[in-house]
Amino acid sequence: MGHACLARAKGGEVSDWEPSFPDSSGHRESQGKPNSTKIEISSIEGCLFVLLGSHLFPGFFLVFSLGFLSERLAGIAFWLRRTEQMFDSILDQMSHGEAIQLHASNENEEEHATSRPWLDLPLEIVELFAAHLSWVDQIQFNAVCKKWSSISDNIQTKKHTPVLMHTSGAHGECNFFDPIDGKCYTMEIEELSSNEPLDLRFSRNGWILISEGDFFLFIINPFTGTVIDLPELDEGWYHFTGISFSSPPTSSDCVVFGIGGTNSTYVHISMWHHGDNAWKELWYDNNLPFCATHNNPVFHHGLFYCLGTHGNLGVFNPMDMTWTVLDRPKPIHSVVNEERSMEDCYLVESNGELLSVFNGNDAKPILVFRLDKSKMTWRKVYDLEKKILFLDVRTFLSVQAPRKEFGSRIYFPRFSEDEDDHRKGVYYSMRSQEYYPKFYGVKEPVDCLWIEPSLYDDE
C-alpha cells in the first residue's frame, strides 16, 4: 500500500501548515498557511497512522497509530524531533508495513525520542483529524477511550454518501457496500440477531425501519445500536404497500406512516406518533382513482406524498389526518405512453423539490420529472447536475456528488464483481443515457436498502 506524500520543511526546522488530508483520489496538498497544525495520515494494514506537527509542541512531531483493524500495529505513539531523516525512516517502514522504530537526529543534536501517552494529544488536534475519518473509522474512534467518545458529539464530521446495506441472516451480520469507493464492510449488529425473519423496510437519517416476523416493527440506528420498538400491528400482519417516517424516532414529532389497500377507490392508512401505545387505523375513499405503487412515501414539507402507478400523487396530512388525491399534476401517463406505466416508479425529494423517476426493464431510457409547484405540473429533467440519486424499492436518496464526475448519476442496489472480488456499483448516467458497468455479471442482494451512515441518533 502506498504511503502519504509528506511535505518537507527546510533545514530540519518545524514549520506550521494547514492540515492536509487526502482527497477522494488519494492526493494531498499542503496549504502553506502559518500558525496552524500539520497533519499527515496514512493507512497501513488497516491501521491509521497520524503524524502531527503543531505550534503547541514546537520542534517535535507526534507519531501515533490507531489500530482499528490491526492489533499488531495498534498503540504506537511517541514524540520526536523533526528532521528530514525522520521522514525517510517513517516512509520506508510504513511502506513495508513494519512496526515503526524511529531515530531522529541532526548534526547538532544527539538522538532524542521522548515517550508520551498518546491520549495526552490535545483535543483540538484530535477533533481536526477525527472530522476527516470515514464512517467506519469514526465508529472505532468512538471506542478508543471515554475521553475521545465524549468529544465526538462536538465534532463536525463530514457527510457520508449512502451505502448499500444487506443482512446475511446469521448472528446479526450485516454487509455494507460503498459504491463510490468500491469498498465493502461487515459488521455484527447484536440487535439484528433474531430467530424471526427480518425485512428491511425503509431508511432515513441513518435509521432503518425493520419488520420482525409478521407482527412487529422496530426502528434501529445500526451504527449506534439504538432501538425504538413500535406497537404490535393491529392487523396482525405486515400489510403495507409503502411505509416511512418523518424524522428520527427519538424526536417527539416523529410520525410513522403506512399505506395499504389494493383498490383504486380507497386506501387504508396506519399511523403511529411518537409516544403512542397503539397504531391509528384509518380508511379513506379516494376522491380520484389512485393505486399506490409498491414504493415508500416521501415526507416533504410536513406532508406524506405517495406516488401512484401512473404518476399521480396522493397526499396525507398527519396533523389533521386528511387524505387527498391531487387533481394536479396530471398523471405522467398523459405524458408517457401507456406501455411504460407499469415500470418501476420512484418518488424522491432532492434539493427541496419532488422528483419522480420511471425505470423500465428494457433498453428504454430512465425518465426523471420534477414537480413544478408553481403550475403543479411535471417537468422533464435531463441532467441532475451535481446531484446523485440512490434508488431501491424501499429508500430513495438524493445527495451532493463528492466530485464533478459523479454528478447526474442514478445508483441502483446492484454491483458487478471481477475475478478478484472487486466490486463496482451499477449506475445509470443521465448524460450518456447508459448503464455502467454493463449488466453482465451484475448481482443484487435479496434484502437490501440504501442508508446514510450516521453516528448520532438525532441527526
N, C-alpha and C positions, 0 to 999 in steps of 0.2 A: 504494500500500500504506500502511496506517495505521502511525503510529509509536507508540512506547511512551508510556504515560501516566506521566510523570515526577512524583514527589513533589518539592515545592519546600521549601527551607529559608528561614527568615525572615532578612531584613536582609542577604542576601549572605553569611551565615556558613555554614560547612560543619557539618552535623550528622551523626551516625553512626546508621545504621539496620541492622536485619537485612536480608540480601539479599532482594530482591523479584523473583520470577520469574513469568512468565505461567502461569496455569492452562490447562487444555485449551481453555477458551473464549476465551483471549487476554487476560484481565483480570489486573491486577497489584495486589497490596496491599502496603503498607509496614507492617512490624510495630511500628515505633516503639520499639525497644529500643536502649539505648546500647551503646557500646564494641564495635561490630561494624562490618561493612563493608556499604556500599550498592552494589548492582549493578543496573544497568538494561540490558536487552537489547532490541535491535530488529533486524529483518532488512529490508534494502532491496536489491532486485535480486539476491537470493541471497547477500548479503553480511551477515555477522553483526557488528553494532556493539555495543560494550560500553562503558558509562560506569561508572567505578568511583570511589567515594569512600571513603577509609579513614583511620583514625587513624594509620596508618603514614606517610601523607603529608598532614598536616593543612593545610587551606586550599586543597587542589588536588583536581581530578578528572582522572583519566586517561580519554582518549577514544581508542579504537583499533578497528580493524576487522579481521576475518579474512575475506579474500576467497575464501571457499570455492567460490563459483560465479561470481564476477565479478572478473576480473583488473583491470578499470578502477578498482575501488574498494578493491583489496587494499592492505594495508600502511600504512594511515593510522594514526598513533599519535603522541600528544603530550599533555603535561600542561598544565593551565591552571587559573587561579583560578576559584573557584566563585561565580557571580553569577546573578541572575535573567535578565539579558540573555544570558548564555551559553546557557541552556537554550532561550530563544526562538530563538536563532540555530541551535542544533543541530536543534531540532524542525522549523524551517522548511526547512532544507536537506535533512534526512533524509527529510522527507515528499515532497520533489520528487526524491529520488534523486540529488542533486547531490554532487559532490566537496566535502567539508566544509572550510571555511576559517573558523576561529573567532577572534574578537577579544573578549576578556573584560576588563572593567574595572569599577571602581565610582568613586564621587565622589572618593575619597582616593588612588587609585592610577592610575599610568599603565598603558597597555596592557602586558600581560605574558603571554608564552607561552614556556614552556621546552620545548625539544625533548629527547626522551629515548628511547632504543631501547625498543620495546615488549616485547622479550624480557627486559628488566630487571624486568618485572612480577613481584612476589613470588609464589612458587609457591603460597602459601596462598590467594591470590586466584584464581590460575589454577584450582586444584582446586575452588574454590567454584562457578565458573560452568561448568567442564567437566562437573561432575556432573549438570548440567541440560540438556546438549546432547542432541539427537536422535541416534539411532544413525548416521545419515548424516553429521552434523556431527562426531561423535566419530571416525569414520574419517579425516576431513580434519584434525581436531585433532591426531591422532597423526602426521600427515605434515607438520605445520608446521615442526618442528625436532626435533633429537635430544633437547634438554632437555625439551620437552613430552612427547615419546614415552616418555622414561624414567620419567616420573611417572605415566603412565596406569595402570599396574598398581596404584598406590596409591589411585586414585580410586574411590570408591564410587558407581558410575554407577547411574542409575535403570533399573528393569526395563522392557524394551520389550515391547509386545504383539506377537503374531505378525504377520508379513506374508506375503502370497501371492507365492511365487517361481515364475517360469516362464522357460524358456530360449527364445531366438529362433532358435537353431540356426546363428547366424552369428558367428564370431570370438569365441566365449565371451560374447556379450552376454546379460545376464540382466535381467529386469524384476521389480520388486518393487512390490506394491500394499499399502498400509496401509488396511484397511477402516475403522479407527477415525477417521482424519482425512481419508480420501479421497485421499491423495497417492500419486503414482507416482514411482518412481525407476528409473534404468537404470545398470547397472554392467557394465564389461567385465572378465571374470574369465579371465585368460590360461589358467589350469589347466583351464578348461572348453571350450577350443578344441580340437576333435578331428575327425579325418576319419571316425571311427566314430560311430554314433548313440549318444547319451547319454540315459539314462532316469533320472529322479529316483525313488528307491525309498522313502526313509524319512528323517525328520529328528528330531534330538533334541539339546537343549542347543546349538543353533547349528550343528551338524554335519549334513551330508547324505550319505546312502549312495547312490551312483550306480553303475549298470551301464554299462559301455562295450563296445558290441558284444555278442557272445554269451558271452564267456568271462571278462571281467574286471570286478572290483568295486573301488571305492575310496571312501574317506570323506574329505570336504573341509569345512573351515570356509570358506565363501565370503567371509567378512568379514576373515579374516586371511591367506587363501591357503595355509594348511597342509593338506597332503595325506597321507593314510595309505593306501598300496596294500595290498590284500588278495591272498592267493594265488589263482592261477587255479582256476576251478571244476572239480572232479573230473568232474562230469557232462558237462562240455564245453559247457554252455549254461545260461542262467538259467531255472530250473525251479520257483522258489518261488511258492507262493500268498501267502506273507507272510514278511517279514524285518524284523528290528530289532536294535538293540544296547543293551547295558545301561548304558553310561556313556561319557564322552568317549573316543575311541580312543587318546588319548595316555595314558590311565590303564592301569596294569598289570593291573587286574581287568576290563578291557573284554572282553565276550563278544558276538560276532555270532551271531544265531540265525535260521536259515531253516527254514521248514516247507513241505513239498510233499506230493504224494500226493493222488489224487482219489477214493480208495476209502474208504468208511466203516469198513472193517475194519482198516486200518493207516495209519501215517504215515511219511514219510521226513523225517528231520531232519538238517540240516547245521549244524555249529558250528565257529566259529573263536575261539580265545582269543588275547589279545594276546601276541605273540611267537612264535606257532606258524608253521611253514612250510607247513602244508597244512590243509585242512578235515578235520574228523572227519565221516564219513558214518554215520548211524545209522538203523536201521529198527525200528519198534515195532508190535506188534499192539495194537489198541485194546481195552481191557477192556470198553468200552461203545461202541455206534455213535457215530461222530463224523465230521462233514465240516467241515473248516475253511473259514471264509469267505475271500474274496479280499481280506482286510484284514490289516494288520500286527499282530503280537503286541504285548503290553504287558508291560514289565518292572516287576514290582511286588513289593516286599519280598523280593528275591532270586530270584524265580521268573518265568518267561515264561508269561503267560496267553494262550491262544488262544480266540477266540470261535467257536463252531460255528454253522452256518446256522440252527439252531433255538434258539440262546440258551444251549446248554450250554457247559461250559468244559473245555478240555484244558490241562494244566499240565506244563511241563518244568522240571526242576531241573538247572541247569548244573553244580552241584557234584558230585552223584552220577550225573548223566546218566540220570535216570529220567523216564519219560513216563506220565502218568495222566489218564484222562478221569474227571472228578469225577461221582459219582452225585448229588451235591447241589452247587449249586442245581439243581432240576429245570429242564429246558428251558423257555424262555419260551413256546414254542408251546403249553404246557399252560395258560398264562395268556392268550396272544394267539391268536386263531383262526388256523387253518392257512393261510388265504389270504395272511396277512401274512408268512409265514415266509421268503419268497424276496426280501424287500425288502433295501435296503442296511442292513448291520449294522456297528456300530462298538463298540469297547471302549476306554474312556478311564479313565485314572487322574486323579482330581480330589480334592484336599484329603485325600490318603491313603486314598481309597476307590476302588473299581472301579464304573464306570457302564457300562451297555450302552445303546446308542441304536439305535432301529429307525426307518428313514425310508422310507416308501412313495413311489411315483412318481405319486401321485394326491392327492386332497384330504384324505386321512386325516391326522389329527394325528400329529406325531412323538412317539414313545413313548420315555421315558427310565426306566431302572430302576437302583436302587442295590443292590449286593450287601451284604446284612446278614450279616456273617461270624459273628455270634453264633448265628444259626439257619441259616446257609448257604441263604438264600432271596433271591429278587429282590423288592425293594420299589419300587413305582411312585413316581417323582419328579414333582412338579407344578410346582416352582419351583426354579431353580438359585440363587436369591437373588443374591449378589454375584459369582457366577462367570459366565464366558463360555466356551463351547466353540468350538473351531475344528476342523472335521472335513473330511477328504477321504479317499479310499481308501488313502492312504499314511501319513498322520500325523493323530493325534488329540491335541489340546492343550487344557488347561484352565488359565485364568489369572484373576487377580483383575480385576474390572471397574474401569477407570480412573475412572469416575463412576457414580453410582447408576443413572442411566437406561440404562446399557449392560448392567446385570445381567440374568441369565436369558435371554441370547441364545445362539443357535447359529449360527455363521457357516459358510457353505459356500464352496467355491472358485469363486464366481461374482460378477459385478458387472454393474451397469447403467451405461450411458453416455448422456449427453444430447448435444444438438447441438453443445455446446462441449467435448466430450470429458471432461467432469467425471464421475468415477466414484463410485458408491455400492456398498458391499459388500452382498451379499444375506445376510440372516439370518432365522432363524425365532424368533419371540418365544414363549417358553413360557407367558407370562402371557396373551397375547391369542390364542395358537394360530394365528397368521397369519404369512405371509412378508412381508418388506419389503425393497426395493420389490417391486411385483408383477412377475410373470415376463415381461411384455412387454419385449423388447429386452435380455434378460439374456444375458451371454456367459460362457463358461467356457474358459480356456486349455486346450490339449490336454495338455501335460505340466507339471503344476504341483503344488506342495505348500505347506503352511504351515511356516514356520520362525520361531523366536525369534532375532532378531539377537543375536549375541554377539561381542564384540571380543576375547575371551580364549579360549584353547584348552582351558583346564582347568576351565571352569565346569560 
